Amino acid sequence: MSSKEKIQEDVDVLEKEVQQHEIILFNDDVNTFDFVIDSLIDVCDHTPEQAEQCTYLVHYKGKCAVKTGEYEELKPRCSRLLSRGLSAEIV
């Protein structure tokens, strides 16, 4: 096995060990577009363009994955979205 193959094998193993999760944001009839956009910028570190695109997806599709990462990293972010009155869950 070449060193390149060994490195790729190690990366594959690490990716399996680090389970990736997503915060899913759901549509509601309460919060304004601007509030959701500002929340995504503040809580999820979105750019204004990213936040606007996600907000439109949530509005028209009913939900959108707004952040991907490890569960422990996403948990406080999801809690902050929920505390703002947004509908979100980690999957």
HELIX and SHEET records of a PDB file:
HELIX    1   1 SER A    3  GLU A   17  1                                  15    
HELIX    2   2 PHE A   33  CYS A   44  1                                  12    
HELIX    3   3 PRO A   48  LYS A   61  1                                  14    
HELIX    4   4 TYR A   71  SER A   83  1                                  13    
SHEET    1   A 3 LYS A  63  GLU A  70  0                                        
SHEET    2   A 3 GLN A  20  PHE A  26 -1                                        
SHEET    3   A 3 SER A  87  ILE A  90 -1                                        
END                                                                             
